[in-house]
Amino acid sequence: MKRKYLNTLIAVVFLAGLWGGITYFDKRASRKASETGAPKEEKIFSLDSKHITAITFHPSDGESVACQHEGDTWAITEPRKLSADQGALSTVLNNLTTATVEQVVNQNPSDLKEFGLNPPAYSVEVSTDSNPPKFTLLLGEDTPTGNEVYAQVAGNPRVITLASYLKSNLEKKLIDVRDRHALTLDADQLQRIEAESKGKKWTLAKNPDGVWDLVLPPSARADRFAVDGLISQLRSLTMQSIPAEDKKNLAAYGFGAPGLRLRLTGPGGTQTLVLGKKDTEGDRYFAMNSATEPVFTLNSTFLNEFQKDPADLRSKDLFSFSSGSANHVEIDSPKGHSVFESQNNQWKQTEGGTKVPAAGKMDNLLTRLQSLRASTFPKGSDLAQIGLTKPAYRFTVRSGEKNQTETLEVSKKGDHVYARLSTDPLACEISKSEFDELEKALGDL
């Protein structure tokens, strides 16, 4: 019992000491802040960002950039009228209205040069519809540790420090706050994409069902994942730099012999993106859009993505039914005609015999059918040459609650195996080893 009370007493003394230490250091920090004139969590500007009506960025050298709040959006007014990047300006306003003083270095310094504030390296001028109607934040040099930056609010003599990240978040050039979307159409609403590069041409078009087709001709199913990758590229397409504000002297950028011409059509109209020669600075290419004014640059990854061979955009999947959704399978092979039905979660042969196949064997057959993919696409569309006018095999699968029906025809010519979905006018070649496994699964039934 005595040992138990002793442990309790030790714990109480330890907690009391810990509480006393915390209280002491808290009071010490508060007293230090009071001595330097910097209250805890003192904001630079106690103002909600919704009251800011204009903001101007003034570098020590170079042109100033003025932005005005118009209606519900921001616009650039100087050095020229341009659309603004709403997200970038929102971040600037948030940094301005939440920034707090790290410490007060000097209440009334005699020389501002030692802080890089005479003249300031950068300044941000803000207008409001509240009080104060205008204020200016002056930014100087980094502190010796590099963790903070010297600053001053115009009209207040004291020099303070701010967190160093505020310097990069507030020092903005024109390229940082302008709208840099290289495409003004909604990428997710595009209906047609036409590309021409290095003699290769291809067109993607949405069919009436809203599914992308590759227009060769004739139209063939497009690979959904490949198209999604292209749309993703267009959705995030951003100007990396802007070497010219107008399309003068286009030959200097290589637009006379473009590396890529991309014509995009959607509900908002049609735009043409053209990529010229490679920029000597960075891994970028000069580009222009028929719907915008400037010449800009794009990362080389964009060019690489759109310099595809048409075969790369064709769907390589054959059957689309999901695992466990099939309920009806018809098979025509050199050995005859068979039909299998799933009844009460059990497969039964209803034509060509009366077998009740083991579930594992039927699942194996369906897995083999589901995994068939195109390996290559033969040139031309003569089905007779590859034996598909009289296919040796025909597999029909119904699946899902709506009984979606898919039919695959297969022919063998020597060591080659060709296949075609009944809905696809063009054939493909599939792996012989994969089809051998399918034939083995079929034989196991």
C-alpha positions as CSV (number, residue, x, y, z in Angstrom):
1,M,0.0,0.0,0.0
2,K,2.8,2.4,0.9
3,R,4.5,1.7,-2.4
4,K,1.2,2.5,-4.2
5,Y,0.9,5.9,-2.4
6,L,4.5,6.7,-3.1
7,N,4.1,6.2,-6.8
8,T,1.0,8.4,-6.8
9,L,2.8,11.1,-4.9
10,I,5.7,11.0,-7.4
11,A,3.3,11.3,-10.3
12,V,1.5,14.3,-8.7
13,V,4.9,16.1,-8.1
14,F,6.0,15.5,-11.7
15,L,2.7,16.9,-13.1
16,A,2.9,19.9,-10.9
17,G,6.4,20.6,-12.0
18,L,5.4,20.1,-15.7
19,W,2.5,22.5,-15.3
20,G,4.7,25.1,-13.6
21,G,7.3,24.9,-16.4
22,I,4.7,25.3,-19.1
23,T,3.2,28.3,-17.2
24,Y,6.6,29.9,-16.7
25,F,7.6,29.6,-20.4
26,D,4.2,30.8,-21.5
27,K,4.5,33.9,-19.3
28,R,8.0,34.5,-20.4
29,A,7.0,34.4,-24.1
30,S,4.1,36.8,-23.4
31,R,6.4,39.1,-21.5
32,K,9.0,39.1,-24.3
33,A,6.3,39.8,-26.9
34,S,5.1,42.7,-24.7
35,E,8.6,44.1,-24.4
36,T,9.1,44.1,-28.2
37,G,5.7,45.5,-28.9
38,A,4.5,42.5,-30.8
39,P,1.3,41.0,-29.4
40,K,0.8,37.3,-29.8
41,E,-0.4,36.4,-33.3
42,E,-0.5,40.1,-34.4
43,K,-1.9,40.2,-37.9
44,I,-0.3,42.6,-40.4
45,F,-3.7,43.7,-41.7
46,S,-6.9,43.0,-39.7
47,L,-9.2,42.9,-42.7
48,D,-11.3,40.3,-44.4
49,S,-10.2,39.6,-48.0
50,K,-13.7,40.3,-49.3
51,H,-13.1,44.0,-48.6
52,I,-10.0,44.2,-50.9
53,T,-10.9,45.9,-54.2
54,A,-7.5,46.3,-55.9
55,I,-4.0,45.1,-55.5
56,T,-0.8,46.2,-57.2
57,F,2.5,44.4,-57.2
58,H,5.6,46.7,-57.4
59,P,9.0,45.0,-58.0
60,S,12.1,47.1,-57.4
61,D,12.8,46.7,-61.1
62,G,10.5,45.7,-63.9
63,E,6.9,46.5,-64.6
64,S,4.2,46.8,-62.0
65,V,1.1,44.6,-62.2
66,A,-2.3,46.1,-61.2
67,C,-5.4,43.9,-60.5
68,Q,-9.0,45.1,-60.0
69,H,-11.9,43.2,-58.5
70,E,-14.7,43.4,-61.1
71,G,-18.0,41.8,-60.1
72,D,-17.3,38.4,-58.9
73,T,-13.9,38.0,-60.5
74,W,-10.4,39.6,-60.7
75,A,-9.0,41.1,-63.8
76,I,-5.5,42.6,-64.7
77,T,-5.6,46.2,-65.7
78,E,-1.9,47.1,-65.9
79,P,0.4,46.8,-67.8
80,R,-2.4,45.6,-70.1
81,K,-5.9,44.3,-69.7
82,L,-5.9,40.5,-69.3
83,S,-7.9,37.8,-67.6
84,A,-6.5,37.0,-64.2
85,D,-5.8,33.6,-62.5
86,Q,-8.5,33.6,-59.9
87,G,-6.8,30.9,-57.8
88,A,-3.5,32.7,-57.7
89,L,-5.0,36.0,-56.6
90,S,-7.1,34.2,-54.0
91,T,-3.9,32.7,-52.5
92,V,-2.3,36.2,-52.4
93,L,-5.3,37.7,-50.6
94,N,-5.3,34.8,-48.1
95,N,-1.6,35.3,-47.4
96,L,-2.0,39.0,-46.9
97,T,-5.0,38.8,-44.5
98,T,-3.7,35.9,-42.4
99,A,0.0,36.8,-42.2
100,T,1.2,37.5,-38.7
101,V,4.2,39.4,-37.3
102,E,7.0,37.1,-36.3
103,Q,8.9,39.7,-34.3
104,V,9.5,43.5,-34.1
105,V,13.1,44.1,-34.9
106,N,13.3,47.9,-34.3
107,Q,10.5,50.3,-33.4
108,N,12.1,53.3,-35.0
109,P,15.2,52.4,-37.0
110,S,17.6,55.2,-38.1
111,D,18.7,53.4,-41.3
112,L,16.4,51.1,-43.3
113,K,19.2,50.1,-45.8
114,E,20.5,47.4,-43.4
115,F,17.1,45.7,-43.7
116,G,16.9,46.1,-47.5
117,L,14.0,48.5,-47.1
118,N,15.5,51.7,-48.6
119,P,14.4,51.2,-51.2
120,P,12.3,48.1,-50.6
121,A,13.0,45.0,-52.7
122,Y,9.3,44.6,-53.3
123,S,6.0,46.2,-52.3
124,V,2.4,45.2,-52.4
125,E,-0.2,48.0,-52.5
126,V,-3.8,47.2,-51.5
127,S,-7.0,49.2,-51.9
128,T,-10.1,48.4,-49.9
129,D,-13.7,49.5,-49.4
130,S,-13.2,49.6,-45.7
131,N,-10.7,51.0,-43.2
132,P,-7.9,51.5,-43.9
133,P,-8.8,52.5,-47.5
134,K,-5.3,51.8,-48.6
135,F,-2.2,50.1,-47.2
136,T,1.2,49.1,-48.6
137,L,3.4,46.2,-47.4
138,L,7.1,46.7,-48.0
139,L,9.4,43.7,-48.2
140,G,13.2,43.8,-47.7
141,E,16.0,41.3,-47.4
142,D,16.0,37.9,-45.8
143,T,17.1,37.7,-42.2
144,P,20.6,36.1,-41.5
145,T,18.9,32.8,-40.7
146,G,16.9,32.9,-43.9
147,N,13.8,31.8,-42.0
148,E,12.2,35.2,-42.1
149,V,12.1,38.4,-44.2
150,Y,12.3,42.0,-43.0
151,A,9.2,44.0,-43.7
152,Q,7.5,47.3,-43.0
153,V,4.0,48.7,-43.4
154,A,4.1,52.1,-45.1
155,G,3.3,54.8,-42.6
156,N,4.5,52.8,-39.6
157,P,8.3,53.2,-38.9
158,R,8.9,49.9,-37.1
159,V,10.7,47.1,-38.9
160,I,9.2,43.6,-38.4
161,T,9.9,40.2,-39.7
162,L,7.5,37.8,-41.5
163,A,7.7,34.1,-42.3
164,S,10.0,33.6,-45.3
165,Y,7.3,31.8,-47.3
166,L,5.3,35.0,-47.5
167,K,8.0,36.5,-49.7
168,S,7.5,34.0,-52.6
169,N,3.8,34.0,-52.0
170,L,3.5,37.7,-52.4
171,E,6.2,38.6,-54.9
172,K,4.3,38.1,-58.2
173,K,5.1,38.9,-61.8
174,L,2.6,39.2,-64.6
175,I,3.1,35.6,-65.6
176,D,2.2,34.5,-62.1
177,V,-1.2,36.2,-61.9
178,R,-2.5,36.1,-65.4
179,D,-4.8,33.4,-66.7
180,R,-2.5,30.9,-68.4
181,H,-5.0,28.4,-69.7
182,A,-3.7,27.4,-73.1
183,L,-7.2,26.1,-74.0
184,T,-10.4,28.1,-73.4
185,L,-12.8,25.3,-74.3
186,D,-14.0,22.9,-71.6
187,A,-11.9,19.8,-72.2
188,D,-14.5,17.6,-70.6
189,Q,-17.1,18.8,-73.1
190,L,-15.0,18.2,-76.3
191,Q,-16.8,16.3,-79.1
192,R,-14.0,16.0,-81.6
193,I,-10.2,15.9,-81.6
194,E,-8.2,16.0,-84.8
195,A,-4.4,15.7,-84.8
196,E,-1.7,15.9,-87.4
197,S,1.9,15.3,-86.7
198,K,4.9,14.0,-88.7
199,G,2.6,12.7,-91.5
200,K,0.3,10.9,-89.0
201,K,-3.3,11.9,-88.8
202,W,-6.1,10.7,-86.6
203,T,-9.5,11.8,-85.4
204,L,-11.4,11.0,-82.3
205,A,-15.1,11.8,-82.3
206,K,-17.9,11.1,-79.8
207,N,-20.7,8.9,-81.1
208,P,-24.4,9.5,-80.3
209,D,-24.0,7.3,-77.2
210,G,-21.3,9.7,-75.9
211,V,-18.5,7.1,-76.4
212,W,-15.3,8.0,-78.2
213,D,-14.6,6.4,-81.6
214,L,-11.5,6.5,-83.6
215,V,-12.4,7.7,-87.1
216,L,-10.0,5.9,-89.4
217,P,-12.3,5.3,-91.5
218,P,-14.3,3.3,-90.8
219,S,-15.0,4.2,-87.2
220,A,-13.6,1.8,-84.6
221,R,-13.8,1.8,-80.8
222,A,-11.3,4.1,-79.2
223,D,-9.3,3.0,-76.1
224,R,-11.1,4.6,-73.2
225,F,-7.9,4.9,-71.1
226,A,-5.9,6.4,-73.9
227,V,-8.5,9.0,-74.6
228,D,-8.9,9.8,-70.9
229,G,-5.1,10.5,-70.9
230,L,-5.4,13.0,-73.7
231,I,-8.4,14.7,-72.1
232,S,-6.4,15.0,-68.9
233,Q,-3.5,16.6,-70.8
234,L,-5.9,19.2,-72.3
235,R,-7.7,19.8,-69.0
236,S,-4.5,20.9,-67.3
237,L,-2.8,22.6,-70.3
238,T,-1.0,25.6,-69.0
239,M,1.2,28.2,-70.7
240,Q,4.7,27.8,-69.3
241,S,6.0,31.1,-70.5
242,I,4.9,33.9,-72.9
243,P,7.6,35.0,-75.2
244,A,5.3,37.3,-77.3
245,E,1.9,38.9,-76.6
246,D,0.9,38.8,-80.3
247,K,1.3,36.5,-83.3
248,K,3.8,38.5,-85.2
249,N,6.9,36.9,-86.9
250,L,5.4,33.4,-86.6
251,A,8.2,31.9,-88.7
252,A,10.7,32.6,-85.9
253,Y,8.8,30.2,-83.7
254,G,8.6,27.4,-86.3
255,F,4.9,27.6,-87.0
256,G,5.6,27.4,-90.8
257,A,6.4,23.7,-90.3
258,P,4.6,22.8,-87.1
259,G,5.4,19.7,-85.1
260,L,1.7,19.3,-84.1
261,R,-1.5,20.7,-85.3
262,L,-4.5,20.0,-83.0
263,R,-8.1,21.0,-83.9
264,L,-10.5,20.8,-81.0
265,T,-14.3,21.1,-81.2
266,G,-16.8,21.4,-78.4
267,P,-20.0,23.3,-77.5
268,G,-18.0,26.5,-77.2
269,G,-16.7,26.3,-80.8
270,T,-13.5,25.2,-82.5
271,Q,-9.9,26.0,-81.6
272,T,-6.6,25.1,-83.2
273,L,-3.5,24.5,-81.2
274,V,-0.2,24.6,-83.2
275,L,3.2,23.6,-81.8
276,G,6.3,25.0,-83.5
277,K,10.0,24.4,-82.8
278,K,11.6,23.7,-79.5
279,D,12.5,26.6,-77.3
280,T,16.2,26.9,-76.5
281,E,15.4,27.5,-72.8
282,G,14.0,24.4,-71.1
283,D,12.3,21.3,-72.5
284,R,9.4,23.3,-74.1
285,Y,7.9,24.0,-77.5
286,F,6.5,27.3,-78.9
287,A,2.8,27.2,-79.3
288,M,-0.2,29.3,-80.2
289,N,-4.0,28.9,-80.0
290,S,-6.3,30.4,-82.7
291,A,-8.6,31.7,-79.9
292,T,-6.0,33.6,-77.9
293,E,-3.5,36.3,-78.6
294,P,-0.1,35.4,-77.3
295,V,2.7,33.0,-78.4
296,F,3.4,30.8,-75.5
297,T,5.3,27.6,-74.6
298,L,4.2,24.1,-73.6
299,N,6.0,21.3,-72.0
300,S,7.4,18.6,-74.4
301,T,5.3,15.9,-72.7
302,F,2.2,17.4,-74.3
303,L,3.7,17.0,-77.8
304,N,4.8,13.4,-77.0
305,E,1.3,12.5,-75.8
306,F,-0.4,13.7,-79.0
307,Q,2.2,12.3,-81.5
308,K,0.5,8.9,-81.3
309,D,0.1,6.3,-83.9
310,P,-3.7,5.7,-84.7
311,A,-3.2,2.1,-83.6
312,D,-2.3,3.3,-80.1
313,L,-5.7,4.9,-79.7
314,R,-7.8,1.8,-80.8
315,S,-9.5,-0.1,-78.0
316,K,-7.6,-3.3,-77.4
317,D,-10.2,-4.8,-75.1
318,L,-12.6,-7.2,-76.8
319,F,-15.3,-8.3,-74.4
320,S,-16.5,-5.7,-71.8
321,F,-18.7,-7.9,-69.5
322,S,-17.6,-7.8,-65.9
323,S,-16.7,-10.8,-63.8
324,G,-19.8,-12.6,-62.5
325,S,-22.2,-10.7,-64.7
326,A,-22.4,-13.2,-67.6
327,N,-25.6,-15.3,-67.7
328,H,-25.7,-16.7,-71.2
329,V,-22.9,-18.1,-73.4
330,E,-23.2,-19.4,-76.9
331,I,-20.2,-21.2,-78.6
332,D,-19.8,-22.1,-82.2
333,S,-16.6,-24.1,-82.9
334,P,-15.4,-26.8,-85.3
335,K,-16.9,-29.2,-82.7
336,G,-20.4,-27.8,-83.0
337,H,-22.9,-25.5,-81.3
338,S,-23.3,-25.2,-77.5
339,V,-25.3,-23.0,-75.3
340,F,-24.8,-22.5,-71.5
341,E,-27.2,-20.7,-69.2
342,S,-26.8,-19.5,-65.6
343,Q,-29.9,-20.5,-63.7
344,N,-30.1,-19.9,-59.9
345,N,-26.3,-19.3,-59.8
346,Q,-25.6,-22.6,-61.5
347,W,-24.5,-23.1,-65.1
348,K,-26.3,-25.6,-67.2
349,Q,-25.8,-26.6,-70.8
350,T,-29.1,-26.1,-72.7
351,E,-28.1,-26.8,-76.3
352,G,-25.5,-29.2,-77.7
353,G,-25.7,-31.4,-74.7
354,T,-27.1,-31.6,-71.2
355,K,-24.0,-31.2,-69.0
356,V,-23.8,-29.4,-65.8
357,P,-20.3,-28.0,-66.0
358,A,-18.3,-27.5,-62.8
359,A,-18.4,-23.8,-61.7
360,G,-14.6,-23.6,-61.8
361,K,-14.4,-24.7,-65.4
362,M,-17.1,-22.3,-66.6
363,D,-15.5,-19.5,-64.7
364,N,-12.2,-20.3,-66.3
365,L,-13.7,-20.1,-69.8
366,L,-15.3,-16.7,-69.0
367,T,-12.0,-15.5,-67.6
368,R,-10.2,-16.5,-70.7
369,L,-12.8,-14.8,-72.9
370,Q,-12.7,-11.6,-70.7
371,S,-8.9,-11.4,-70.9
372,L,-8.6,-11.5,-74.7
373,R,-7.0,-8.3,-76.0
374,A,-5.8,-7.1,-79.4
375,S,-2.1,-7.3,-79.9
376,T,-1.9,-5.8,-83.3
377,F,-4.2,-4.5,-86.0
378,P,-3.8,-5.8,-89.6
379,K,-3.8,-3.2,-92.3
380,G,-6.8,-3.0,-94.6
381,S,-10.3,-4.3,-93.9
382,D,-10.5,-7.4,-96.2
383,L,-12.1,-9.9,-93.7
384,A,-11.9,-12.7,-96.3
385,Q,-8.1,-12.6,-96.4
386,I,-7.9,-13.4,-92.7
387,G,-10.8,-15.9,-92.6
388,L,-13.3,-13.8,-90.8
389,T,-16.0,-14.0,-93.5
390,K,-16.4,-17.7,-92.3
391,P,-15.0,-17.7,-88.8
392,A,-14.1,-21.0,-87.2
393,Y,-15.3,-19.8,-83.8
394,R,-18.0,-17.5,-82.6
395,F,-18.6,-16.6,-78.9
396,T,-21.7,-14.8,-77.8
397,V,-22.0,-13.6,-74.2
398,R,-25.0,-12.0,-72.6
399,S,-24.5,-10.2,-69.3
400,G,-26.0,-7.9,-66.7
401,E,-29.6,-7.0,-65.9
402,K,-30.1,-5.5,-69.4
403,N,-28.7,-8.7,-71.1
404,Q,-26.0,-6.8,-73.0
405,T,-25.0,-9.0,-75.9
406,E,-21.4,-9.2,-77.3
407,T,-20.3,-11.5,-80.1
408,L,-16.7,-12.2,-81.0
409,E,-15.7,-14.0,-84.2
410,V,-12.3,-15.8,-84.4
411,S,-10.3,-17.3,-87.2
412,K,-7.0,-19.1,-87.4
413,K,-4.5,-18.7,-90.3
414,G,-1.3,-20.6,-89.6
415,D,0.3,-19.2,-86.5
416,H,-2.0,-16.1,-86.6
417,V,-5.3,-15.7,-84.8
418,Y,-7.6,-13.0,-85.9
419,A,-10.7,-11.7,-84.1
420,R,-13.5,-9.2,-84.6
421,L,-16.4,-8.0,-82.5
422,S,-19.6,-8.0,-84.4
423,T,-20.0,-4.3,-83.7
424,D,-16.5,-3.5,-84.9
425,P,-16.0,-3.3,-88.7
426,L,-12.2,-3.8,-88.3
427,A,-10.4,-6.9,-87.2
428,C,-7.4,-7.4,-84.8
429,E,-4.9,-10.0,-84.1
430,I,-4.8,-11.7,-80.7
431,S,-2.1,-13.7,-79.0
432,K,-2.0,-17.3,-80.2
433,S,-0.9,-18.5,-76.7
434,E,-3.9,-16.7,-75.2
435,F,-6.3,-18.4,-77.7
436,D,-4.6,-21.7,-77.0
437,E,-5.5,-21.3,-73.4
438,L,-9.1,-20.4,-74.4
439,E,-9.3,-23.6,-76.5
440,K,-8.0,-25.6,-73.6
441,A,-10.7,-24.1,-71.3
442,L,-13.3,-24.9,-73.9
443,G,-12.1,-28.5,-74.1
444,D,-12.3,-28.9,-70.3
445,L,-16.1,-28.3,-70.6
